[in-house]
Amino acid sequence: MIKDWLVNAKHAVVFTGAGMSTESGLPDFRSTNKGLWQQKDPSQVASVEALNTNVDEFIDFYRKRVLGVKEFEPHNGHRILAEWENVGRLKSIITQNVDGFHQLAGSQKVAELHGSLQKIHCQLCGTSHNSQAFLEGSYRCECGGIFRPSVVLFGEMLPKQPFEMALDEASRADLFIVLGSSLSVTPANQFPLIAKEHGAKLVIVNQEATPFDGFADLVINNRQIGDVLKEWHCF
Ligand code: APR
């Protein structure tokens, strides 16, 4: 079944969450017992309020996450998706991830709904740098503002361009494959439904069950994404 869908799709789109990068060594957020939000309250470290009232913990949290995306790298699953795009089997990737691993693995058409840890910008004047600078010097900008990662914080709107690209891609998809997301966060978790409503076959590959499994044409739980993609790569 999935083989036919993959081979015959005219506009396949992949939607990834943090589960896509755990096999690279990066933690996800909600995996039972080991997700980041099992240890930390996101409102204390990943929100606009935290940036304004809890800046030392905010900076410490994000310096650790920036270190992670510099220390780890894309795994074979990221490379398979890039190869699928290269041969025309995959049209685009919509990702909630901020690690930049899809692009580092070679994927070209990627909508980063939640921004990227690979970049930082000043909260006040907008001056932007590669996030390597965030690890070394002060997080203070010359203008007196604070340098912060160019990711979407809780309480912020999603960036317009990737959101509109994701909307267009989900509406055009005839095969929409979710890889490694609990589908807990709106509005990102609406894209699988939008694809489904526009006639796409919906596939969800996730270690644990998600609230959207009932809408899917195929659900694969309790398997590693890397293994599933390797298996599909043979088609
Ligand atoms: N293979 C398959 N599934 C996996 C793997 C793996 N190797 N590793 C983890 N998973 C699954 C987990 O079971 C979990 O349900 O991936 C899912 C990841 O879900 P979350 O941790 O909630 O991550 P995500 O869905 O990307 O979160 C969305 O929430 O905090 C915000 O901005 C953050 O972008 C993030 C958003």
Residues whose N, C-alpha, C, O or C-beta is under 5 A from the ligand:
A	BS01	APR	G17 A18 G19 T22 E23 D28 F29 R30 S31 G35 Q96 N97 H114 G180 S181 S182 L183 S184 V185 V205 N206 Q207 E208 R223 Q224 I225
